[in-house]
């Protein structure tokens, strides 16, 4: 199991990015959370098998059709032992 923190830059707020991330994460069966940040980015904490975390990471590099991702910062992080995938405020 691995855990990663993704910081998504671009037009990623107000376009359904968090909702779409939750749907994709649940489809893949990974755990974690997603939230908007005050600086206009979206932060994702994802945990799961390396292959599934990589799939969500690949998806986050473009996001839903309404988003325009300009940069994706990826950092390995410690597990939070998350269960399920949630949207945070």
Buried (B, 14 or more C-beta within 10 A) or exposed (E): EBBBBBBBBBBBBEBBBBEBBBEBBEEBEBBBBBBBEEEEBBBBBBBBEEEBBBBBBEBBEEBBEEBEBEEBEBEEBEEEEBEEBBEEE
